[in-house]
Amino acid sequence: MIIQDIDKGKSFDWGKTSSDYAKYRDIYPQEFYDCILDLGLCKDGQNVLDIGTGTGVLPRNMYQYGAKWTGTDVAENQIEQAKKLASEAGMEITFFVAGAEDVSFPDNTFDVITACQCIWYFNHDVTAPQFANMLKPGGKFLILYMGWLPYEDPIAGKSEEIILKHNPEWSSYGDTVHPVWVPDQYKDRFVIETQKEFRVDIPFSRDGWHGRMRACRGVGASMSPEALAAWDQEHKAMLEASAPESFPVKHYISFAELEVKKG
């Protein structure tokens, strides 16, 4: 995938990260899921479409609350992992490969559409009206994000420095607590009902944080094998020198709840 406004147009492929993604990216705390449930969403028989589902982290963790889930992702390897993990857990979730722009269901199909960690990758001119049409009257589009805080957390800050050393084109550094992005195209078809941000500390082991960082776009999805090997060695050394075996990393959660406009 190549998007000119991301990583200076450098290509990335989430499929390269799928094994790490499946092992290390299931890290959202219960507070993350509770904020969705508190909105009355993704539960009790609702029909939910998760766009950019990756390995199905959101549907698999919210399956217990009773929604009917469908997950899509552009990366075939991600969907293979999602199907495997759901099957092993005995979960009936439909997963299939498709870019966000190519997902097509009849009008008024879903109660909720979710987009977690992926809103930047869509062609919003296509997806905004498409999502609105696929939602039932009063349906919700939920944009979700969780990011680490490099200026507040020393381990996160050092990790970013090492990524940039080996991949200077990476553009997702320097995050601070702020509202999740709602592209203007959605404001024509939706009303923003809720926007909220809150802080969380996420526990990691050295191996868990290393794997989580390797699974990010700036590392496993885009580095050459040589750069990845050099990053791997330097990042492990940094953790051994700077971090205890277990430690928290400061993060924040940000979400926006949008409702389809009437009429």
N, C-alpha and C positions, 0 to 999 in steps of 0.2 A: 504494500500500500504506500502511496506517495500523496501527501497533502502539503501544498506549498507553504502554508502557514505553520506547519509543525516540523520541527527539527530541520529547518532550512531546506525542506524538500527532500531530505534523506529518506530512503525507503525503509520500511519496517514490516515485519511479518509476525503477528501474534502466534502463528502456528509453531514457530521455533521455540516458544516459551511454554508449550502446553504441558509438558511433564512437570516443570517447575511450578507452573500456574496451579496445576491440580494438587500439588503437594504443599505449596507455601502461600497461596493467595486466599485461602479460606480463613480470613483473619478478622472479619467484621465482628465487633462485640455485640452483646445482646442489646445494648442501647441503640445500636443501628437499626435492628429489626423492630425494637419497641417503638421507635419514632414512626415507622411505617404503620404498625398496628394501631397506634394512637390516632392516626388519621382515618382509621376505619378501612384501610386498604389491604389488599392481598390476603384475604381470609374469607372464610364462611361461604364457599361456593362461588366466589367471584371468578370470572374468566380473565386471566392475566397473561399478557404477552411481554416477555423480557427480551428487549432488543440488545444486541451485543452481549449475550449471556456468558461468553467465555466458557468456562467449565461448569456453568450452571450453579455458581455459588449462591446467588439470590434465590432461585426457585428451590434448590435443595434445602436450604436452611429455613425457608418459609413454608415448605410443603406441609409441615405439621399443623399449620393454622387453617387448612381446609380449602384453599383456592385451587382452581384448575389451571395449571401452568403450561405455557408453550414458550420455548426459548430458541432464539436464532442467533447465529454469529457468522461472520464472513469467513472465519478460519476453520477449515475442515478438521484440523487436529484438535482444536478446542471443543468442537461438537463431539468428536469421538470420545474425548475424556469425559464430557458432560454425560453422555449416554452410559458410559461404563460406570461412573460413580453413582448415578441415579439407579441403575440396574442393581448394583451391589447393595444399595440401601433399600431395595424393594419399592422404589418410588415410580409412579406412573406419570412421567413428564414427557411431553413431546418436544424433541429437539430436532432442528434441521439447519442446514447450511444455507445462509442467504445474507447478502448485504442489507443494511437497513432500508435502502431505497428499493430493494427488490421484494420486500416482504409484502404480500398481498392477501388480504382476507376480505370477505364481504363487509359492506357497511354495517355498523352496529353490532359487531362481533364481540368486542371486549369491554369489560368494566374498567380495566386498568391497563396501561402500557407503562413499563418501567425502562429506564435507561440508566445503567449504573456504570460510572467510570468511562463513559463512551460518547457523550454528547458532542465532543469536538470532531468526531470522525464522520458525521453525517452530512449529506447534502440537504440542508434544511429547507431549501426551496421545494424539494420533493417530499421530504418526510413530514413536514408540518401539516400540510393538507391531508396527506395519506394517513397519518396517525389520527387526526381529527375524524376522518371518515370511518376508520375502523372501530372507533370508540362508540359506545352506546350514548344516548342523550344523558348528559350529566357525568359522563365518563371522565376519568382522570389520567393525566400524563404525569408521571413522577420521575424527576431528574435527581439522581443520587450521586454523591461523591464523598470519598474519604481520602485525606492526604496527610502526609507527615509534615512536621513544622521544622525546617532546617535551621531557622534563626533562633529557635527556642530550645532545640534538642541537639546536643553536641554530636551524638552518634549519627543522627540523620544528616547534620551539616557535613561531617567528614565523609559520609557515604556519597553525598552529592558531589563533593570536590573530586572524588576518585572517578565517578562517572564522567564528569566533564573533562578530566584529564585524558581519558581514553576515548571519549566521544564528545568533542566540543560542539557538535551540531545539536545535541540534545537540548530541547527548549523547555522542559517541564521542571525546571529548578526554581528555587527561591519562593516556594509557596508560603502564603500567610493566610490567616483566617479571613475568609470573605464569602459573600453569597455565591452559590453555584451559578454558572452562566446560563441564562435563558436567552437563546438567540431571538432576534427580533421577529423572525418569521412565525414563531409560535404565538406571538402576541396578537397576531391577526385572527387566529383561530381558537385561542384559549384565553382564559382569565387566570392570572396568578392568584391562587387562593392562599398559599402559605409559602414563606421562605424562612429558613431557620438555619443557624450554625451553632454547634456546640463542640467543646473540647473533650477528648478521650485519651487515656493512656492505654496503649496496646502492648501486652507482654510478648517478648520474644526471647528465644535462645540465640546464641551466636549463629548457629546453623540456620535457624528459622529466619532471622533478619537477612543473612547472606542470601538465602534462597529467594526471599521476597524481593530483594533488590535485583537479583539476577533475572527475575521474571518481569521486570519493568521494561517499558518500551525502549528506554535509552541503553539497556544492557542486552539481554538475551534476544530481544526482538530485532535489534538493528546492528550490533557490533559484528565485525568480522571474527572468524575463529581465533585469529592471532590477538586481536584487541580484547576479546572475551577472556582468553587465557591470562593475559596480563592483568586485566581488571580483577579476575578471580583471585589471583595470587596477592595482589596489593590489598584488596578489600578484606580478605581473610586475615592478613597480617595486621591491618588496622584494628580489626575487631579483637584479635588476640591481645593487642597492646593496650586497647582503650576501653574495652567493655568487659564486664563480668560475664559469667556463663549465662545468666538470665538477667534481663533488664527491660524496663518499659521504654517505649518510644512515644513522644508526644505527637498526637494526631488531632485532626478536627473532622467533624462530619458536617456536611452541608447538603441541603435538599430543597427542592422547589416542587410544590404540588400545583399543577395546572388543571383547570376544568374546561371542557369543551364549551364554547360559547353557544347559547341557545339560538336556535334559528339558523 
